Amino acid sequence: MERLSGRVILVWGFKRTLLAILAGAVGVLALPPFGFFAAMFVSFTLLVWLLDGAAAGPDSGFLGRLWPAFAIGWLFGFGYFVAGLWWLGHALLIDADEFAWALPLAILGLPAFLAIFYGVAAALARLLWSDGMGRIAALAFAFGLVEWLRSFLFTGFPWNAIGYGAMPTPLMMQSAHVMGVLGVTVLAVFVFAAPALLGTRQGRVPGIALAALIAAAHFGYGYYALSLPEAPAGGKAAPVIRIVQPAIDQEAKMDTDADRAAIFDKHLSLSVQPPANGGKRPDIIVWPETAIPFILTDNQDALTRIADQLDDDQILITGAVRVEDMGPGLEPRYYNSIYVIDGRGQIIGASDKTHLVPFGEYVPFENILGYLGIQNVIELPGGFSAAASRQLLTLPSGINLYPLICYEIIFPNEMTPEIRKADAILNVTNDAWFGDTPGPYQHFLQARVRAVEQGLPLIRSANTGVSAYVDAHGRLISGIDFNEQGFVDATLSSATKSTIDDRMRNAYFWLAVGLVGIIAVISRMGFISRAN
């Protein structure tokens, strides 16, 4: 290992650039659909050794001294994000004549931008760099901070945060309930980078021992959490939920009125199928995001047909586009919404999406970028509007659902205090935009981790998916794989009423950041005093 580390530290020129990109790309193997979490050990070990050799000239100024580390971090991030997000280009091929020109921006431009965060992390870590365990702690400290920043800066895009690589199975997800995915990220970087100590002499024993202790706590808490008995049902009969996955080709949603009618019929047909194996009739039926391919409130016949198919005590929850008339001479506003419809065909509840997808559902700085011909992938006049707040969906039975539409579920900070009243998280999405690529599977993992963080079951309906029912510990109870048409029925289980809320998770995250930061600073001070 010492010989290998020496060769990596001293590699230069094109080989160094290529190795940094490959180091980032290898880490993606820890994410779905692969789930080979050991790949992150290779990725971060190489990153540490590359940063060991990221030295500037003796006459360089402050920024000049940081530039080699920033460049290595950026190259690492570019490899990680290109390998992990290339599938975003698939959405632009749905209407290739209109959007194919933007493929390089999606496949290379967005990763190049996101890689800046990892470049900053590497430069920040290099400021605190020392030998031994201290540099591992510095890297964990820096990555924790930049992943936190990535979760909200520029509307936020925390997709594939490093912590997800440490959570391929429910056993390894449970730590997220205590400190969230960001807290797991801090400790995961420390553990993933620890093998780098085997290639050097300084701090090998305490660093490896601390990493082993963190890993043991991660697995041990997972075993403990999964061994806890389920919460009692509480006297009320648990409802049966039918999750519908129609597997509609995305191009068909953009076609004729006849195609839209056929899409509506397919959803209805799947909803009224008899339960498998003589099971109980569903109480709640869930359709995916924008399942209804027309403005429902303008189509009374559609509401009548829904009423004809539902029993009086059944509920349909569906994604739909909601339109709001703004008055004479003004353009209407469109919302990506969820409707709750009762057995009489009445809309009795609704919630609108609050966190829209840039360039998918709206164009930032539309007045400026419109002149450049940049428009939404979803063609609506003016795009979607964002709701001011999220509405909890309360069903007639008293069940409360916390609604999240599409990629809203990747944001831990989208969980408002209202979620404490919820019995389950509801996520409707349309991952058909991304085809049979890693994207839908990465999305599903992040949704499962939200369930674990909040201690709530997850009801997830995707046009094509993964559609699933997941329990409060992230375990897949029943589901439908990508591009399969059908439905699953599941009984809503009790939520894990935890005393850990988002404020405590944030506190534990900052505690983890603070602890590795203290280790890094103390090591840096000792390193400087020894050098002098």
KOLDO-760591 format. One record per atom (N, C-alpha, C): residue in one letter; z, y, x. Coordinates in steps of 0.2 Angstrom, whole numbers, plus 5000, padded with zeros to 4 digits. Each point is the difference from the previous one (the first is absolute). Layout:
BEGIN
AZYX
...
***
This chain:
BEGIN
M500049945004
M500050064996
M500050065004
E500450005006
E500050065004
E499350015003
R499649955002
R499350015003
R499650034994
L500149974994
L499550034994
L500250074999
S500650025000
S500250074998
S499850045005
G500049985007
G499750045005
G499350024999
R499649954998
R499350015000
R499850044994
V500450004994
V499950044995
V500250075001
I500650015004
I500250075002
I499550035004
L499649975004
L499650035005
L499350004998
V499849974994
V499350004998
V499850074999
W499350015001
W499850074999
W499350014998
G499850064998
G499350014998
G499949974993
F499449974999
F499749984994
F500449944998
K500349955005
K500449954998
K500650024997
R500350055002
R500650034997
R499950024993
T499550044999
T499850024993
T499949944996
L499649955002
L499949944996
L500649964998
L500449995005
L500749974999
L500450034995
A500150075000
A500450034996
A499749994993
I499450014999
I499749994993
I500149934998
L499949955004
L500149934998
L500749984999
A500550045003
A500749994999
A500250024993
G499750054998
G500150034993
G499749954995
A499449985001
A499649954995
A500449944999
V500249975006
V500449934999
V500650014995
G500350055000
G500650014996
G499849994992
V499450014998
V499849994993
V500049934998
L500049955005
L500149934998
L500749994997
A500550045001
A500649994996
A500050024993
L499550044998
L499950024993
L499649954996
P500150014993
P499549954996
P499350025001
P499649954999
P500149934998
P500349955005
F500150025006
F500149965006
F500849985000
G500450055000
G500749995000
G500349975007
F499650015005
F500349975007
F500450055003
F500650014999
F500450055002
F500150005007
A499949945004
A500150005007
A499550045004
A499450024996
A499550045003
A500350075002
M500550034996
M500350065002
M500450005007
F500249945002
F500450005006
F499450015006
V499549974999
V499450015005
V499850085000
S499950024994
S499850074999
S500550055004
F500650004998
F500550055003
F500249995007
T500049945002
T500149985007
T499550035004
L499450004998
L499450035004
L500150075000
L500250034994
L500150074999
L500550035005
V500549975001
V500650025005
V499750005007
W499749955002
W499749995007
W499550055001
L499650024995
L499550055001
L500350075000
L500550014997
L500450065000
L500450015007
D500249945003
D500350005006
D499550035005
G499449994999
G499550025005
G499650074998
A500350034995
A499750064997
A500350065004
A499850015006
A500350055004
A499450055002
A500350075000
A499550055001
A500150035007
G499650045002
G500050035007
G500650045001
P500350005006
P500650045002
P499950084998
D499450025000
D500050074999
D499850024992
S500149954996
S499850014993
S500650044996
G499850044995
G500550034997
G500349964994
F500450024996
F500449974995
F499549954996
L499550044997
L499549964996
L499649955004
G499850025006
G499749965004
G500349935002
R500750015000
R500449945002
R500049954994
L500050034994
L500049964994
L499349974998
W499550035002
W499349984998
W499949935001
P500149975006
P499849935001
P500449954995
A500650024998
A500449964995
A499750014993
F499850064999
F499750014993
F499349974999
A499650005006
A499449964999
A500149934999
I500549975004
I500149934999
I500249984993
G500550044997
G500249994993
G499550014995
W499550055001
W499550014996
W499549955000
L499849975006
L499649945000
L500349944997
F500649995001
F500449954997
F499950004992
G500250064998
G499950024992
G499349994998
F499550025003
F499450004998
F499849924999
G500149965005
G499949934999
G500449974994
Y500650024999
Y500449974995
Y499750024993
F499850074999
F499850024994
F499349984998
V499650005005
V499349974999
V500049934998
A500449965003
A500049934999
A500449994993
G500450044998
G500449994994
G499850044994
L499550055001
L499850044994
L499250005000
W499649965003
W499350005000
W499749994993
W500449964996
W499849984993
W500050064996
L500250065001
L500050064996
L499250024999
G499649985005
G499350014999
G499749974994
H500349944998
H499749964995
H499950054993
A500550044999
A500050044994
A499450055000
L499850025006
L499450045000
L499349974999
L500049935000
L499449964999
L499949984993
I500550024995
I500049994993
I499450044998
D499950065002
D499550054999
D499750025006
A499749955004
A499850025007
A499550055000
D499550014995
D499550065001
D500450075000
E500650004997
E500350065000
E500550015006
F500349955002
F500650015004
F499949965007
A499549965001
A499949975007
A500150045006
W499850064999
W500050055006
W500750015002
A500549994996
A500750015002
A500349945003
L499749945001
L500249945003
L500450015006
P499650045005
P500450015007
P500650044999
L500150044995
L500650044999
L500649954998
A499849964995
A500549954998
A500249955005
I499549975004
I500249955004
I500250025007
L499850065002
L500250025007
L500450074999
G499850044996
G500350074999
G500750004998
L500249964995
L500750004998
L500449975005
P499849945003
P500449975005
P500150055006
A499550045002
A500050045005
A500650064999
F500050024993
F500550054998
F500749965000
L500149944997
L500649975000
L500349985007
A499549995004
A500249985007
A500450065004
I499950064997
I500350065003
I500849995000
F500249974994
F500749994999
F500349955006
Y499649955001
Y500249955006
Y500050035007
G499550055000
G499950045007
G500750045001
V500250034994
V500650045001
V500649965001
A500049944997
A500649955001
A500049985008
A499449995002
A500049985007
A500250055005
A499850074998
A500250055005
A500750024999
L500349994994
L500750024999
L500449945004
A499849944999
A500449955004
A499950015007
R499550025003
R499950025007
R500550055002
L500150054996
L500550055002
L500749975001
L500249944997
L500649975000
L500049945005
W499449995003
W499949945004
W500549995005
S500149935001
S500549995006
S499849925002
D500449975004
D499849935001
D500449964995
G499949935000
G500449964996
G500050014993
M500649994996
M500050004993
M499950074997
G500250055004
G499950074998
G499350024997
R499549975004
R499350024997
R499849964994
I500349944999
I499949974994
I500350034994
A500650035001
A500450044995
A499650064999
A499750045005
A499650064999
A499449994996
L499749945001
L499449984996
L500249994992
A500549974999
A500349984993
A500250074997
F500350045004
F500250074997
F499450044998
A499550005005
A499450044998
A499649974995
F499949944999
F499649974995
F500450014993
G500649995000
G500450024994
G499950074997
L500050055005
L499950064997
L499250024998
V499549975004
V499450014997
V499849964994
E500249944999
E499949974994
E500350034994
W500650035001
W500350054995
W499650064998
L499750035006
L499550064998
L499449974997
R499749955002
R499449974997
R500149994992
S500649994998
S500149984993
S500050064996
F500050065002
F499950064996
F499650065002
L499850005007
L499650065002
L499349994997
F499750054999
F499350004997
F499949964994
T500450004996
T500149964993
T500349935002
G500049985006
G500349945002
G499549945000
F500049955005
F499749944999
F500349955005
P500649974997
P500449955004
P499749935000
W499449994999
W499749945000
W500149965006
N500249945000
N500149965006
N500550025005
A500550034998
A500650025004
A500249945004
I500250015006
I500149945005
I500549954997
G500550034996
G500549954997
G499749954996
Y499450014997
Y499749954996
Y499949945004
G499850015006
G499949945004
G500549955002
A500650034998
A500749965001
A500249974993
M499550004995
M500249984994
M499549964996
P499849945003
P499449964997
P500349964995
T500649985000
T500349964995
T500650034996
P500249974994
P500650034997
P500650005005
L500149945004
L500650005004
L500050065005
M499450025002
M500050065005
M500050074996
M500050004994
M499950064996
M500750034998
Q500549965000
Q500650024997
Q500450065003
S499850015007
S500350065003
S499850074998
A499449994996
A499750074997
A500550024995
H500349964997
H500550024994
H500650045003
V500149995006
V500650045003
V499850065003
M499450005004
M499850065004
M499350024998
G499649974996
G499350024998
G499649985006
V499350004998
V499549985005
V500050055006
L500250065000
L500150045005
L500549985005
G500649984997
G500649985004
G499849935004
V499649964996
V499849945003
V499550015006
T499650054999
T499550025005
T500350025007
V500650044999
V500350025006
V500349945004
L500349954997
L500349955003
L499449955002
A499549994996
A499549965002
A499650025006
V499950065001
V499750025006
V500449985006
F500750015000
F500449985005
F499949935002
V500049964995
V500049935001
V499349985002
F499550024997
F499349995002
F499850025008
A500450055002
A499850035007
A500549965005
A500549974998
A500549975004
A499749955005
P499549964999
P499749965005
P499750035006
A499950074999
A499850045006
A500550005006
L500649994998
L500649995005
L499949945004
L499749954998
L499949945004
L499650015006
G499650065000
G499550015005
G500350055005
T500650024999
T500450055005
T500749975001
R500350035005
R500749985002
R500550034996
Q499950074998
Q500550044998
Q500249994992
G500649994999
G500249994993
G499849944996
R499849955004
R499749944996
R500549974996
V500649985002
V500549964997
V500350044994
P500250075000
P500350034994
P499450024995
G499450015003
G499550024995
G499849944996
I499949945003
I499849944997
I500549984995
A500650005002
A500649984996
A500150044994
L499950075001
L500050054994
L499549984995
A499349995002
A499549984996
A500149944996
A500349955004
A500149934997
A500650014994
L500550055002
L500550014995
L499750034993
I499550055001
I499750034995
I499649954996
A499649965003
A499649954997
A500449954996
A500649985003
A500449954997
A500350044993
A500250065001
A500350034994
A499450014994
H499450015002
H499550014996
H499949934996
F499949955003
F499949934997
F500749984997
G500650015003
G500649984996
G500150044994
Y499950075000
Y500150034993
Y499549984995
G499349985002
G499549974996
G500349944997
Y500349955004
Y500249944997
Y500650014995
Y500450055002
Y500650014996
Y499850034993
A499550055000
A499850034994
A499649954995
L499649965003
L499749954996
L500449954997
S500649995003
S500549954998
S500450024994
L500050074999
L500450024995
L499849984993
P500549984995
P499849984993
P499650064997
E499649984995
E499650054996
E500550034995
A499950074999
A500450044995
A500049974993
P500550004997
P500049974993
P499550044995
A499749974995
A499550034996
A500350064996
G500749994998
G500350064996
G500049994993
G499849944997
G500049994993
G499450014996
K499650055002
K499350014997
K499549955002
A499649974996
A499549965002
A499550035004
A499849975006
A499650035005
A499349994997
P499650065000
P499350004998
P499549965004
V499549974997
V499549975004
V499450055001
I499850015006
I499550055001
I499349975002
R499550024997
R499349975002
R499750055005
I499849985006
I499750045004
I499249985000
V499650054999
V499349984999
V499650035006
Q499649965003
Q499550015005
Q499349994998
P499650054998
P499349984997
P499549995006
A500150025006
A499550005005
A499450034998
I500050064998
I499450034999
I499650035006
D499449995001
D499750035006
D500050084999
Q500150035006
Q500150074999
Q499450044998
E499449985002
E499450034998
E499949994992
A500249954997
A499949994993
A500450064996
K500650025003
K500450054997
K499650074999
M499550015004
M499650065000
M499450004997
D499849944996
D499449994997
D500050034993
T499649964995
T499950024993
T500649994996
D499950034994
D500549994994
D500149934999
A499449965000
A500149934998
A500449975005
D499950015007
D500549975005
D500750024999
R500150064998
R500750024999
R500349974994
A499649994995
A500349964994
A500149935002
A499649975004
A500149935002
A500749995005
I500150065004
I500650005004
I500650004995
F500050044995
F500550004995
F500249944997
D499449964998
D500149944996
D500349955005
K499850005006
K500349955005
K500750015000
H500350065001
H500750015000
H500349974994
L499750024994
L500349974994
L500049935000
S499549975002
S499949925000
S500649975004
L500150035006
L500549975004
L500750014997
S500150054997
S500650024997
S500349954995
V499549974996
V500249964994
V499949935001
Q499949985006
Q499949935002
Q500749974999
P500049934998
P500749974999
P500349995006
P500750005000
P500449995007
P499849935002
A500150005007
A499949945003
A500649954999
N499849944999
N500549945000
N500550024994
G499850024995
G500450014994
G500550055001
G499950055004
G500650055001
G500050054995
K500550055001
K500250054994
K499450055000
R499950024995
R499550064999
R500250065004
P499650045003
P500250065004
P500350054995
D500550035002
D500250064997
D499750075002
I499850005007
I499750065003
I499449975003
I499450044999
I499449985004
I499850065004
V499949995006
V499850055005
V499350005003
W499650054999
W499350015002
W500150045007
P499450005004
P500150045006
P499850074999
E499950035006
E499950075001
E499350024996
T499950054997
T499450024996
T499649944997
A500449964997
A499749944997
A499650024994
I500250054996
I499650024995
I499450055002
P499449985000
P499550045004
P499750054995
F500450034996
F499850064996
F500650044998
I500050064997
I500650044998
I500249974994
L500649965001
L500349974994
L500250044994
T500250065001
T500250044995
T499450034996
D499449995002
D499450024997
D499749944996
N500349945000
N499749944998
N500549974995
Q500150024994
Q500549974996
Q499849924998
D499349995001
D499949934998
D500349955006
A500050035006
A500349955005
A500849994999
L500350064998
L500749994998
L500149954994
T499650004995
T500049964994
T499949935003
R499549985004
R499949945003
R500649975004
I500350045003
I500649985004
I500649984995
A500150044994
A500449994995
A499949934997
D499349994999
D499849934997
D500249945004
Q500050015007
Q500149945004
Q500849995002
L500450064999
L500749995002
L500449984994
D500549975001
D500549994994
D500450075000
D500450004994
D500350074999
D500550015006
D500349955002
D500650015005
D499750005008
Q499449995001
Q499750005006
Q499850075003
I500050005006
I499950075004
I499449995005
L499650055000
L499550005005
L500150065005
I500049985006
I500050065005
I499450005004
T499650055000
T499450005003
T499850075004
G499749995006
G499750065003
G499450034996
A500050065000
A499450044997
A500050075003
V499450034998
V499950075002
V500250044994
R500550055001
R500250044995
R499750075001
V499850034994
V499750075000
V500450054997
E500150065002
E500450054997
E499550064999
D499950024994
D499650064998
D500450065002
M499750045004
M500350065003
M499850074996
G499649994995
G499950064995
G499250025001
P499850044996
P499350025000
P499850035007
G499449985002
G499750035006
G500349975006
L500549965000
L500349975006
L499949925001
E499949985006
E499949935001
E500649964998
P499949944997
P500649964999
P500249975006
R500749985000
R500349975005
R500049924999
Y499949965005
Y500049935000
Y500649975004
Y500349954997
Y500649975004
Y499949935000
N500249975006
N500049935001
N500749984997
S500049964995
S500649994996
S500149934998
I500649994997
I500249934997
I500250024993
Y499749964995
Y500250004993
Y500449944998
V500550024996
V500449944996
V499750004993
I499849954998
I499749994993
I500449954996
D500250014994
D500449954996
D499549964996
G500349954996
G499649964996
G499650034995
R500150064998
R499750044995
R499450045002
G499950005007
G499550045003
G500250075001
Q500650015001
Q500350075001
Q500250015007
I499850055003
I500250025007
I500750025000
I500549975002
I500750025000
I500350025007
G499650005005
G500350025006
G499450015005
A500150045005
A499550015005
A500350035006
S499749995006
S500250035006
S499450015005
D499950065003
D499450025004
D500249995007
K499549995004
K500049995007
K500250075003
T500550005005
T500250065003
T499750015007
H499949945003
H499750015008
H499349975000
L499650055000
L499249985000
L499849985007
V499449975000
V499749985006
V499550055002
P500150035006
P499550055002
P499349985001
F499550034998
F499349985000
F499949944996
G500449974996
G499949954996
G500150034993
E500650034999
E500150034993
E500050085000
Y500050035005
Y500050075001
Y499750025007
V499750065000
V499850025007
V500550065002
P500349995005
P500450065003
P499650065001
F500250064999
F499650065002
F499349994997
E500049984993
E499449994997
E499550065000
N500250065000
N499650055000
N499650015006
I500349985006
I499750015006
I499649935002
L500349954999
L499649935002
L499549994995
G500050034994
G499449984995
G499450035002
Y500050065004
Y499450025003
Y499749965005
L500449955003
L499749965005
L499849934997
G500050004993
G499849944997
G500549944999
I500650025002
I500649955000
I500249994993
Q500149944997
Q500249994993
Q500449945000
N500349994994
N500449944998
N499649945000
V500349945002
V499749944999
V500049984993
I500550024996
I500049994993
I499750074997
E499549994996
E499650064997
E500350024994
L500450055000
L500350044994
L499950075001
P499850044995
P500050075001
P500750035003
G499950025006
G500750035003
G500449955003
G499949934999
G500449955002
G500649994996
F500549965002
F500649994996
F500550065002
S500550014995
S500550055001
S500649965001
A500550025004
A500649975001
A500650024995
A500349954998
A500650024996
A500650035003
A500350054997
A500650035003
A500649965002
S500149944996
S500549965000
S499849934998
R500449955002
R499949934997
R500549994994
Q499749974995
Q500349984994
Q500249925000
L500649995000
L500349934999
L499749974993
L499749945000
L499849974994
L500549964996
T500350034995
T500549964996
T499749974994
L500049935000
L499749964994
L500550004994
P499749984995
P500449994994
P500649955000
S499949955005
S500649965001
S500550025004
G499950075003
G500550035004
G499949985008
I499549975001
I499849985007
I499750075003
N500250015006
N499850065004
N499549985006
L499450035000
L499649985006
L499850065004
Y500049995006
Y499950065005
Y499349995002
P499550054997
P499349995001
P499750035007
L499649965003
L499750035006
L499349975000
I499550055001
I499349994999
I499749995007
C499749955001
C499649985006
C500450015006
Y499850055005
Y500350005006
Y500650045000
E500250034994
E500750035000
E500649955003
I499849944999
I500649955002
I500149995007
I499550035004
I500150005007
I500550055003
F500250054996
F500450055002
F500849994998
P500449985004
P500750004998
P500350064997
N499750065002
N500350064998
N499850024993
E499549964997
E499850014993
E500649974995
M500549975003
M500549974995
M500550064999
T500050024994
T500550064998
T500649964997
P500650044999
P500649974998
P499949974993
E499550014996
E499949974994
E499949925001
I499849985006
I499949935001
I500749964999
R500550035001
R500749974999
R500149974993
K499650034995
K500049984993
K499549954998
A499649985005
A499449964998
A500249925001
D499749964996
D500149935000
D499549965004
A499450045002
A499549975004
A499550065002
I499749995006
I499450045002
I499449984997
L499650044997
L499349994997
L499550035005
N499649965003
N499450025004
N499449984997
V499550044998
V499449994998
V499550035005
T499549965002
T499550025005
T499349974999
N499650025004
N499349985000
N499749995007
D500249945003
D499849995007
D499349975001
A499650004994
A499349985000
A499650055005
W500350065000
W499650055005
W499949975007
F500549965002
F500049985007
F499749935001
G499849964995
G499749945001
G500549955003
D499749945002
D500549955003
D500150015007
T500450055002
T500150025006
T500850005001
P500350015006
P500750015001
P500350054995
G499750054998
G500350054996
G500449984994
P499849964996
P500449994994
P500649965002
Y500049965005
Y500549965002
Y500650045004
Q499750055004
Q500550055002
Q500350044995
H499750024995
H500250044994
H500649954997
F499849944999
F500549964996
F500749995004
L499949995007
L500650005004
L500550064999
Q499750065000
Q500350065000
Q500450004993
A499649984995
A500350004993
A500649955000
R500049955003
R500549955000
R500750035004
V499850035005
V500650045004
V500350054996
R499650044996
R500350054995
R500549964995
A499849944998
A500549964995
A500649995004
V500049975006
V500649995004
V500450065001
E499750055002
E500450065002
E500450024994
Q499750004994
Q500350024994
Q500449954996
G500049945002
G500349944997
G499850004993
L499350004999
L499750004993
L499549955000
P499949974994
P499349965000
P499450045000
L499549975002
L499350045000
L499549964995
I499850044995
I499449984996
I499450045002
R499549965003
R499450035003
R499449974997
S499650044997
S499449984997
S499450045003
A499549965003
A499550035004
A499349984996
N499550045000
N499449984998
N499749945003
T500050005007
T500149945004
T500450025006
G500449955002
G500550015003
G500350005006
V500749995000
V500349954997
V500450024994
S500049964994
S500450024995
S500649945000
A500650034999
A500649955001
A500650034996
Y500449954999
Y500750024999
Y500449985006
V500450045002
V500449995006
V500850024999
D500449965002
D500750014998
D500350055005
A500750024999
A500350065003
A500149985007
H499849945003
H500149995007
H499349995003
G499550024997
G499350005002
G499749935000
R500349954996
R499749945000
R499549994995
L499449975001
L499450004995
L500249944995
I500150024994
I500249964995
I499349974997
S499650044998
S499349984998
S499550055001
G499449985001
G499550055002
G499349985000
I499550045001
I499349984999
I499750035007
D499649965003
D499750025007
D499450054998
F499850035006
F499450054999
F499449964997
N499750044996
N499349984997
N500149944995
E500649994998
E500149944995
E500150044993
Q499749974995
Q500150034993
Q500549964996
G500550034997
G500449974996
G500750044999
F500549964998
F500650034999
F500649965002
V500650035001
V500649965001
V500550024996
D500449964997
D500650024996
D500749995004
A500450045000
A500650005004
A500650034996
T500649975000
T500650034997
T500350055004
L500150064998
L500450055003
L500749985002
S500150005007
S500749985002
S500450065001
S500649995001
S500550065000
S499950045007
A500150065000
A500050045006
A500649995004
T500050005007
T500550005004
T500350075000
K500650014997
K500350074999
K500450015007
S499650035005
S500350015006
S500450075001
T500550005004
T500350065001
T499750045006
I499449985003
I499750035005
I499450044996
D500050065000
D499550044997
D499650045006
D499550044998
D499550025005
D500350055005
R500650044997
R500350045005
R500449965006
M500349944998
M500349965005
M499549975004
R499449984998
R499549975004
R499750055005
N499950064998
N499850065004
N500650015006
A500649994997
A500650015005
A499949955006
Y499949944998
Y500049945004
Y499450015005
F499450024997
F499450025004
F500250055006
W500350054998
W500250055005
W500549985005
L500549954997
L500449975005
L499749965005
A499549964998
A499649965005
A499650055005
V499750054997
V499750055005
V500550035005
G500550024997
G500550035004
G500349955006
L500149944998
L500349955005
L499549995006
V499349984998
V499649995005
V499850075004
G500150054997
G499950075003
G500550015005
I500749984999
I500550015004
I499949955006
I499849944999
I499949965006
I499550025004
A499450034997
A499550035004
A500250065004
V500450044997
V500250065004
V500549995005
I500549954999
I500549985005
I499649975006
S499549964998
S499649965006
S499650055004
R499750054996
R499650055004
R500550045004
M500650024998
M500450045004
M500249965006
G500249944999
G500149955006
G499549995005
F499450004997
F499449995004
F499950065005
I500050064997
I499950065003
I500650015006
S500649984998
S500550015005
S499949955006
R499849944999
R499849955005
R499450035004
A499550034997
A499550025003
A500150065005
N500550044998
N500250055004
N500649985005
***
